[in-house]
Amino acid sequence: MKRLIISMLLVVAFFVSCTNTTKTSMVNTGPFEEDWNSLSKYQTPAWFQDAKLGIFIHWGPYSVPAWGSEWYPRWMYMDSVQWNPDGKVTKKEASEFYTHHVETYGNLGEFGYKDFIPMFKAEKFNAVNWVNLFKKAGAKYVVPVAEHHDGFAMYKSNYTRWNSVNMGPKRDILGEMSKAAKDAGLYFGASSHYAFNWNYYTHKKGFDTADPQYADLYSRAHDHYAPADKEFLQMWWNRTKDIIDNYQPDILWFDFVLDHDEFVPYHKQLAAYYYNKGIDWQKDVVLQTKNFKHKTFPEGSNVLDIERGKLADIRKFPWQTDTSIGTNSWCYTVDWNSKDANTLIDDLIDIVSKNGNMLLNVGPKADGTIPQDQADILLEMGSWLSVNGDAIYGTRPWTIFGEGPTEVKTGHHTEGKNKNLTANDFRFTQKDGKIYVIAMDIAKNGEYLVKSFAKGSDLYKGEIKSVKMLGMDKDCEWQVGESGLKIKTDINEDANYACAFEIKMN
């Protein structure tokens, strides 16, 4: 009996030991308090820093009209440019959205945004097929939009009837995506854009947005641009907790407006609640926000997100760019214009060299299919990463991010101002004692000069042992001189993208 008791105690001790090992293997063990001294101890987990590429998904009832952009629900209610303080949107004045809607669907008092919801059936949606495509693209995490500004929840909500289980597809879109992503070994996130719902719609007499029976979709009528009141703020918080508690996302992403004055008091509460939930779930989670107006999150206490733009240099703390395959929209539209794979690959490399990740958006059609042109671009990126992934995944910035004559514009919404990078532009990463030099285009003569590796340079220690182009079996011809590292490769007339060189040092 004594031996049995001792054996049982040893078994219990073993499992306790395993549990403690699991906990201590996490970067963030908390608990976190609702103050910045506590929250500043948060550390971005290595899995996120290693992942580099994620997929964003803008999909909802706004995909039904497929016209202009995902902001169609807002601009369709603006019957004159006076209602539009921002001027032009996606190259169409706001009044064009209104005119298009009335001519196509009818009066806004009779056919409003709510009437697109029954048309949003998602009959061809297959989460497994989507995730398989994203894996082939080389993505390591997936972030579907859980709820956009329109107020329609793409999940089983406990706080609004306007959700994808009750209406439209009558399916838990977020839940299906979560399962498919996790089954495939990808990290799963959710994005919330709901904070802008309060001022998203125009509540004008004669529009269905002014009808009280739809206030739980369009928000209650109020003076436009008035700060959100306590009732709306409580609804925002309830819906945010609903996503956190029921879907346990690895990543929680927030759009702009979260930095407006009335939301600032929630920042510490949000971070502490989410980080402590992650500890309960035995995993490190990532909170991502934009800072357009207030920079209330101390650096490093969450992950900074830059929309359609980059940073100028290496950032000490991990960060992320969110951008879209589409130049003119985040959701599918009939006039969707895709970037080419070369541009997106160059963007990814530049971002990674500066300690960032890329969250790349796709825009599925209303029926749940991903357009072929978007799929093709994802597959091209995946093909490049299958060869050059060692220079991307799991890397960290080198001494400097890169060199070259081409300037990169920085900050939110600057990507359209950039010129194509050249074979004289290089980006650097490092991993496991190796340095990766990535030429941002193919040199047609097969010759590259990397000035940062000039003889006697203070940027690196030791001597170069070998230089090898990723995807090639043999080492390159190379020579270190006063002007830099000269690399000679075979000429590949069919190559179109950046190429990476692995440098081993003595």
C-alpha positions as semicolon CSV with decimal commas, in nm:
position;residue;x (nm);y (nm);z (nm)
1;M;0,000;0,000;0,000
2;K;0,285;0,234;0,093
3;R;0,454;0,165;-0,242
4;L;0,127;0,236;-0,424
5;I;0,090;0,571;-0,249
6;I;0,450;0,662;-0,328
7;S;0,399;0,565;-0,693
8;M;0,084;0,777;-0,714
9;L;0,266;1,072;-0,562
10;L;0,545;1,035;-0,816
11;V;0,293;1,032;-1,101
12;V;0,126;1,344;-0,966
13;A;0,465;1,512;-0,927
14;F;0,550;1,421;-1,286
15;F;0,235;1,581;-1,425
16;V;0,282;1,888;-1,207
17;S;0,637;1,913;-1,337
18;C;0,514;1,886;-1,699
19;T;0,253;2,152;-1,635
20;N;0,508;2,388;-1,484
21;T;0,743;2,327;-1,776
22;T;0,465;2,423;-2,016
23;K;0,399;2,742;-1,825
24;T;0,762;2,847;-1,795
25;S;0,816;2,780;-2,166
26;M;0,584;3,073;-2,235
27;V;0,740;3,415;-2,271
28;N;0,456;3,587;-2,085
29;T;0,362;3,433;-1,752
30;G;0,190;3,732;-1,589
31;P;-0,059;3,790;-1,450
32;F;-0,084;4,139;-1,598
33;E;-0,239;4,429;-1,412
34;E;-0,433;4,713;-1,574
35;D;-0,140;4,954;-1,558
36;W;0,140;5,030;-1,802
37;N;0,418;4,931;-1,563
38;S;0,280;4,579;-1,563
39;L;0,185;4,572;-1,932
40;S;0,525;4,704;-2,040
41;K;0,666;4,367;-1,932
42;Y;0,481;4,197;-2,217
43;Q;0,708;4,034;-2,475
44;T;0,614;3,954;-2,834
45;P;0,637;3,574;-2,867
46;A;0,903;3,417;-3,086
47;W;0,642;3,231;-3,291
48;F;0,512;3,562;-3,423
49;Q;0,858;3,698;-3,492
50;D;0,943;3,378;-3,679
51;A;0,621;3,365;-3,885
52;K;0,678;3,677;-4,102
53;L;0,374;3,631;-4,330
54;G;0,005;3,619;-4,245
55;I;-0,317;3,637;-4,446
56;F;-0,589;3,896;-4,378
57;I;-0,943;3,832;-4,510
58;H;-1,196;4,109;-4,577
59;W;-1,524;3,933;-4,646
60;G;-1,881;4,013;-4,552
61;P;-2,213;4,150;-4,685
62;Y;-2,017;4,437;-4,844
63;S;-1,883;4,174;-5,087
64;V;-2,232;4,144;-5,240
65;P;-2,247;4,483;-5,416
66;A;-1,875;4,436;-5,495
67;W;-1,852;4,799;-5,597
68;G;-1,595;5,064;-5,502
69;S;-1,455;4,915;-5,182
70;E;-1,545;4,758;-4,849
71;W;-1,660;5,107;-4,746
72;Y;-1,960;5,078;-4,976
73;P;-2,195;5,058;-4,670
74;R;-2,077;5,402;-4,561
75;W;-2,060;5,586;-4,891
76;M;-2,392;5,453;-5,024
77;Y;-2,568;5,672;-4,765
78;M;-2,385;5,990;-4,862
79;D;-2,607;6,156;-5,118
80;S;-2,383;6,461;-5,162
81;V;-2,015;6,537;-5,126
82;Q;-2,102;6,765;-4,833
83;W;-2,159;6,448;-4,633
84;N;-1,806;6,335;-4,715
85;P;-1,536;6,533;-4,533
86;D;-1,263;6,307;-4,671
87;G;-1,316;6,404;-5,035
88;K;-1,263;6,112;-5,271
89;V;-1,258;5,745;-5,189
90;T;-1,118;5,478;-5,424
91;K;-1,129;5,739;-5,702
92;K;-1,507;5,779;-5,675
93;E;-1,677;6,071;-5,501
94;A;-1,909;5,960;-5,223
95;S;-2,211;6,077;-5,422
96;E;-2,121;5,825;-5,694
97;F;-2,175;5,543;-5,447
98;Y;-2,516;5,684;-5,359
99;T;-2,610;5,726;-5,725
100;H;-2,489;5,378;-5,812
101;H;-2,685;5,226;-5,527
102;V;-3,012;5,405;-5,602
103;E;-2,990;5,326;-5,974
104;T;-2,900;4,961;-5,909
105;Y;-3,100;4,869;-5,598
106;G;-3,351;5,148;-5,533
107;N;-3,439;5,400;-5,266
108;L;-3,233;5,387;-4,946
109;G;-3,545;5,386;-4,736
110;E;-3,657;5,065;-4,906
111;F;-3,328;4,890;-4,989
112;G;-3,055;4,964;-4,742
113;Y;-2,737;4,787;-4,645
114;K;-2,932;4,542;-4,428
115;D;-3,093;4,408;-4,746
116;F;-2,760;4,281;-4,877
117;I;-2,732;4,042;-4,583
118;P;-2,981;3,780;-4,714
119;M;-2,791;3,794;-5,045
120;F;-2,466;3,708;-4,870
121;K;-2,500;3,328;-4,880
122;A;-2,136;3,212;-4,897
123;E;-2,260;2,898;-5,072
124;K;-1,914;2,802;-5,202
125;F;-1,716;2,887;-4,889
126;N;-1,479;2,613;-4,779
127;A;-1,247;2,706;-4,493
128;V;-1,019;2,407;-4,551
129;N;-0,964;2,500;-4,916
130;W;-0,885;2,859;-4,819
131;V;-0,633;2,753;-4,556
132;N;-0,467;2,507;-4,795
133;L;-0,415;2,794;-5,040
134;F;-0,275;3,017;-4,767
135;K;-0,029;2,746;-4,660
136;K;0,090;2,710;-5,020
137;A;0,143;3,086;-5,020
138;G;0,384;3,044;-4,729
139;A;0,162;3,209;-4,467
140;K;0,201;3,106;-4,103
141;Y;-0,108;3,277;-3,959
142;V;-0,457;3,375;-4,075
143;V;-0,661;3,674;-3,956
144;P;-1,022;3,686;-4,083
145;V;-1,221;4,004;-4,023
146;A;-1,451;3,912;-3,734
147;E;-1,658;4,228;-3,771
148;H;-1,604;4,529;-3,991
149;H;-1,734;4,886;-3,954
150;D;-2,067;4,771;-4,097
151;G;-2,160;4,601;-3,768
152;F;-2,224;4,254;-3,910
153;A;-2,053;3,984;-3,701
154;M;-1,893;3,700;-3,895
155;Y;-1,928;3,472;-3,594
156;K;-2,184;3,339;-3,345
157;S;-2,242;3,652;-3,142
158;N;-2,404;3,669;-2,801
159;Y;-2,463;4,042;-2,835
160;T;-2,608;4,111;-3,180
161;R;-2,867;3,938;-3,394
162;W;-2,681;4,066;-3,699
163;N;-2,438;3,777;-3,726
164;S;-2,345;3,510;-3,979
165;V;-2,506;3,227;-3,782
166;N;-2,847;3,393;-3,759
167;M;-2,844;3,555;-4,104
168;G;-2,681;3,538;-4,446
169;P;-2,460;3,228;-4,463
170;K;-2,609;3,091;-4,138
171;R;-2,266;2,953;-4,057
172;D;-2,003;3,039;-3,797
173;I;-1,746;3,174;-4,042
174;L;-1,491;3,266;-3,776
175;G;-1,533;2,929;-3,605
176;E;-1,483;2,736;-3,928
177;M;-1,174;2,938;-4,013
178;S;-1,034;2,888;-3,664
179;K;-1,069;2,511;-3,685
180;A;-0,927;2,488;-4,037
181;A;-0,628;2,707;-3,950
182;K;-0,542;2,521;-3,632
183;D;-0,589;2,180;-3,797
184;A;-0,339;2,291;-4,062
185;G;-0,086;2,407;-3,805
186;L;-0,137;2,779;-3,865
187;Y;-0,186;3,040;-3,598
188;F;-0,530;3,199;-3,593
189;G;-0,634;3,559;-3,539
190;A;-0,941;3,780;-3,552
191;S;-0,977;4,146;-3,638
192;S;-1,226;4,396;-3,498
193;H;-1,318;4,714;-3,684
194;Y;-1,639;4,768;-3,488
195;A;-1,525;5,081;-3,303
196;F;-1,600;5,294;-3,610
197;N;-1,956;5,161;-3,638
198;W;-2,079;5,445;-3,416
199;N;-1,992;5,704;-3,683
200;Y;-1,986;5,482;-3,991
201;Y;-2,339;5,542;-4,117
202;T;-2,528;5,861;-4,196
203;H;-2,855;5,868;-3,998
204;K;-3,060;6,084;-4,232
205;K;-3,437;6,106;-4,243
206;G;-3,570;5,881;-4,518
207;F;-3,280;5,635;-4,491
208;D;-3,328;5,301;-4,319
209;T;-3,030;5,392;-4,101
210;A;-3,258;5,636;-3,916
211;D;-3,517;5,365;-3,842
212;P;-3,491;5,268;-3,471
213;Q;-3,566;4,903;-3,544
214;Y;-3,227;4,874;-3,719
215;A;-3,027;5,071;-3,462
216;D;-2,859;4,752;-3,348
217;L;-2,692;4,731;-3,691
218;Y;-2,644;5,096;-3,785
219;S;-2,602;5,230;-3,428
220;R;-2,847;5,477;-3,280
221;A;-2,903;5,807;-3,458
222;H;-2,681;6,087;-3,329
223;D;-2,486;6,387;-3,449
224;H;-2,230;6,265;-3,700
225;Y;-1,877;6,235;-3,559
226;A;-2,000;6,271;-3,202
227;P;-1,787;6,065;-2,959
228;A;-1,926;5,721;-2,884
229;D;-2,146;5,717;-2,574
230;K;-2,127;5,479;-2,279
231;E;-2,388;5,243;-2,420
232;F;-2,197;5,194;-2,744
233;L;-1,864;5,162;-2,563
234;Q;-2,011;4,889;-2,345
235;M;-2,141;4,710;-2,655
236;W;-1,796;4,735;-2,814
237;W;-1,636;4,588;-2,503
238;N;-1,893;4,307;-2,479
239;R;-1,843;4,210;-2,842
240;T;-1,466;4,224;-2,806
241;K;-1,475;3,992;-2,504
242;D;-1,714;3,766;-2,693
243;I;-1,453;3,712;-2,965
244;I;-1,173;3,662;-2,713
245;D;-1,359;3,423;-2,486
246;N;-1,525;3,205;-2,748
247;Y;-1,256;3,184;-3,020
248;Q;-0,934;3,215;-2,819
249;P;-0,742;3,388;-3,102
250;D;-0,363;3,382;-3,109
251;I;-0,377;3,732;-3,259
252;L;-0,627;4,009;-3,188
253;W;-0,609;4,297;-3,437
254;F;-0,781;4,636;-3,411
255;D;-0,844;4,898;-3,677
256;F;-0,835;5,274;-3,633
257;V;-1,076;5,464;-3,403
258;L;-0,958;5,249;-3,113
259;D;-0,715;5,536;-3,056
260;H;-0,993;5,797;-3,024
261;D;-1,033;5,968;-2,689
262;E;-1,333;5,771;-2,566
263;F;-1,161;5,435;-2,629
264;V;-0,828;5,524;-2,465
265;P;-0,946;5,430;-2,112
266;Y;-1,010;5,077;-2,241
267;H;-0,656;5,018;-2,365
268;K;-0,507;4,891;-2,039
269;Q;-0,821;4,692;-1,965
270;L;-0,814;4,531;-2,310
271;A;-0,444;4,441;-2,300
272;A;-0,456;4,297;-1,950
273;Y;-0,773;4,098;-2,017
274;Y;-0,643;3,947;-2,341
275;Y;-0,291;3,874;-2,218
276;N;-0,423;3,708;-1,903
277;K;-0,661;3,498;-2,112
278;G;-0,360;3,385;-2,315
279;I;-0,191;3,275;-1,993
280;D;-0,507;3,083;-1,899
281;W;-0,499;2,915;-2,242
282;Q;-0,131;2,828;-2,198
283;K;-0,018;3,024;-2,502
284;D;0,144;3,357;-2,586
285;V;-0,093;3,588;-2,771
286;V;-0,038;3,899;-2,982
287;L;-0,237;4,224;-2,961
288;Q;-0,206;4,451;-3,266
289;T;-0,323;4,812;-3,293
290;K;-0,269;5,120;-3,506
291;N;-0,167;5,454;-3,359
292;F;-0,309;5,726;-3,580
293;K;-0,402;5,973;-3,306
294;H;-0,297;5,860;-2,957
295;K;0,011;5,654;-2,883
296;T;-0,115;5,521;-2,552
297;F;0,041;5,176;-2,579
298;P;0,403;5,200;-2,460
299;E;0,649;5,063;-2,714
300;G;0,673;4,688;-2,691
301;S;0,353;4,645;-2,488
302;N;0,176;4,532;-2,805
303;V;0,255;4,502;-3,176
304;L;0,240;4,822;-3,378
305;D;0,058;4,791;-3,712
306;I;0,121;5,019;-4,012
307;E;-0,150;5,029;-4,280
308;R;-0,027;5,012;-4,641
309;G;0,316;5,143;-4,546
310;K;0,654;5,065;-4,393
311;L;0,910;5,193;-4,145
312;A;1,232;5,368;-4,240
313;D;1,469;5,153;-4,036
314;I;1,498;4,856;-3,802
315;R;1,255;4,885;-3,512
316;K;1,369;4,748;-3,178
317;F;1,028;4,593;-3,119
318;P;0,845;4,366;-3,366
319;W;0,586;4,538;-3,585
320;Q;0,361;4,461;-3,880
321;T;0,240;4,605;-4,208
322;D;-0,113;4,526;-4,314
323;T;-0,173;4,562;-4,685
324;S;-0,390;4,417;-4,957
325;I;-0,328;4,234;-5,281
326;G;-0,574;4,488;-5,420
327;T;-0,448;4,839;-5,484
328;N;-0,795;4,990;-5,468
329;S;-0,988;4,779;-5,219
330;W;-0,971;4,532;-4,933
331;C;-1,290;4,347;-5,028
332;Y;-1,364;4,196;-5,367
333;T;-1,498;4,443;-5,622
334;V;-1,571;4,409;-5,992
335;D;-1,293;4,660;-6,066
336;W;-1,041;4,500;-5,827
337;N;-0,684;4,574;-5,933
338;S;-0,418;4,332;-5,806
339;K;-0,057;4,415;-5,734
340;D;0,198;4,188;-5,896
341;A;0,383;3,920;-5,700
342;N;0,718;4,095;-5,749
343;T;0,596;4,406;-5,565
344;L;0,456;4,203;-5,277
345;I;0,771;3,991;-5,245
346;D;0,986;4,305;-5,235
347;D;0,756;4,455;-4,971
348;L;0,779;4,141;-4,760
349;I;1,161;4,138;-4,777
350;D;1,191;4,507;-4,688
351;I;0,952;4,469;-4,394
352;V;1,125;4,157;-4,259
353;S;1,468;4,324;-4,281
354;K;1,334;4,593;-4,043
355;N;1,197;4,347;-3,784
356;G;0,844;4,339;-3,921
357;N;0,580;4,099;-4,049
358;M;0,342;4,132;-4,342
359;L;-0,031;4,072;-4,306
360;L;-0,149;4,037;-4,666
361;N;-0,518;4,072;-4,744
362;V;-0,732;3,873;-4,987
363;G;-1,083;3,966;-5,094
364;P;-1,309;3,665;-5,162
365;K;-1,628;3,694;-5,368
366;A;-1,962;3,689;-5,189
367;D;-2,011;3,321;-5,274
368;G;-1,691;3,228;-5,089
369;T;-1,455;3,176;-5,382
370;I;-1,115;3,344;-5,396
371;P;-1,067;3,498;-5,743
372;Q;-0,808;3,322;-5,955
373;D;-0,587;3,627;-6,002
374;Q;-0,549;3,660;-5,625
375;A;-0,485;3,287;-5,585
376;D;-0,221;3,297;-5,858
377;I;-0,034;3,578;-5,685
378;L;-0,041;3,389;-5,354
379;L;0,097;3,080;-5,525
380;E;0,375;3,283;-5,692
381;M;0,474;3,418;-5,351
382;G;0,468;3,067;-5,209
383;S;0,688;2,943;-5,491
384;W;0,946;3,215;-5,416
385;L;0,935;3,141;-5,044
386;S;0,982;2,769;-5,105
387;V;1,326;2,856;-5,245
388;N;1,418;3,163;-5,039
389;G;1,232;3,102;-4,715
390;D;1,553;3,047;-4,516
391;A;1,628;3,416;-4,562
392;I;1,282;3,511;-4,429
393;Y;1,133;3,271;-4,174
394;G;1,283;3,272;-3,826
395;T;1,529;3,548;-3,913
396;R;1,613;3,862;-3,721
397;P;1,749;4,194;-3,850
398;W;2,121;4,222;-3,921
399;T;2,338;4,518;-3,818
400;I;2,166;4,737;-4,078
401;F;1,851;4,662;-4,275
402;G;2,005;4,711;-4,618
403;E;2,164;4,937;-4,874
404;G;2,092;5,078;-5,216
405;P;1,994;5,388;-5,409
406;T;1,615;5,349;-5,406
407;E;1,431;5,537;-5,131
408;V;1,137;5,366;-4,959
409;K;0,851;5,589;-4,845
410;T;0,744;5,536;-4,485
411;G;0,433;5,568;-4,269
412;H;0,065;5,485;-4,310
413;H;-0,072;5,481;-4,667
414;T;0,257;5,545;-4,845
415;E;0,300;5,225;-5,046
416;G;0,167;5,381;-5,367
417;K;0,454;5,632;-5,368
418;N;0,729;5,371;-5,393
419;K;0,941;5,296;-5,698
420;N;1,048;4,945;-5,795
421;L;1,359;4,824;-5,615
422;T;1,660;4,723;-5,825
423;A;1,947;4,474;-5,836
424;N;2,157;4,744;-5,668
425;D;1,923;4,746;-5,367
426;F;1,990;4,486;-5,097
427;R;1,822;4,380;-4,775
428;F;1,987;4,185;-4,493
429;T;1,865;3,928;-4,239
430;Q;2,040;3,678;-4,015
431;K;1,973;3,341;-3,851
432;D;2,175;3,062;-3,688
433;G;2,506;3,237;-3,747
434;K;2,435;3,296;-4,116
435;I;2,381;3,629;-4,288
436;Y;2,139;3,657;-4,577
437;V;2,191;3,916;-4,847
438;I;1,883;3,960;-5,064
439;A;1,918;4,136;-5,397
440;M;1,586;4,305;-5,467
441;D;1,595;4,222;-5,837
442;I;1,785;3,990;-6,068
443;A;2,101;4,135;-6,221
444;K;2,076;4,050;-6,588
445;N;2,454;4,012;-6,611
446;G;2,462;3,792;-6,301
447;E;2,689;4,031;-6,109
448;Y;2,617;4,194;-5,773
449;L;2,816;4,437;-5,559
450;V;2,727;4,454;-5,187
451;K;2,905;4,759;-5,048
452;S;2,826;4,686;-4,682
453;F;3,059;4,385;-4,697
454;A;3,360;4,580;-4,820
455;K;3,700;4,474;-4,691
456;G;3,758;4,622;-4,344
457;S;3,392;4,715;-4,291
458;D;3,288;4,774;-3,929
459;L;2,948;4,615;-3,997
460;Y;3,065;4,256;-3,958
461;K;3,334;4,056;-3,782
462;G;3,541;3,769;-3,914
463;E;3,588;3,669;-4,274
464;I;3,346;3,535;-4,531
465;K;3,377;3,159;-4,571
466;S;3,123;3,094;-4,847
467;V;2,851;3,259;-5,052
468;K;2,565;3,053;-5,192
469;M;2,251;3,152;-5,376
470;L;1,948;2,984;-5,219
471;G;1,805;2,725;-5,452
472;M;2,143;2,648;-5,607
473;D;2,358;2,345;-5,522
474;K;2,698;2,506;-5,564
475;D;2,863;2,813;-5,415
476;C;2,879;3,136;-5,612
477;E;3,192;3,301;-5,739
478;W;3,272;3,581;-5,496
479;Q;3,544;3,820;-5,391
480;V;3,578;4,076;-5,112
481;G;3,742;4,400;-5,216
482;E;3,771;4,763;-5,112
483;S;3,447;4,843;-5,294
484;G;3,244;4,557;-5,144
485;L;3,151;4,193;-5,186
486;K;3,137;4,100;-5,554
487;I;2,913;3,804;-5,636
488;K;2,895;3,633;-5,974
489;T;2,611;3,393;-6,061
490;D;2,486;3,212;-6,365
491;I;2,257;3,427;-6,575
492;N;1,891;3,330;-6,547
493;E;1,693;3,505;-6,818
494;D;1,361;3,378;-6,679
495;A;1,409;3,502;-6,322
496;N;1,181;3,791;-6,224
497;Y;1,207;3,828;-5,850
498;A;1,454;3,904;-5,574
499;C;1,720;3,643;-5,500
500;A;1,883;3,555;-5,168
501;F;2,245;3,471;-5,088
502;E;2,348;3,279;-4,778
503;I;2,679;3,396;-4,631
504;K;2,873;3,184;-4,386
505;M;3,146;3,346;-4,180
506;N;3,466;3,210;-4,025
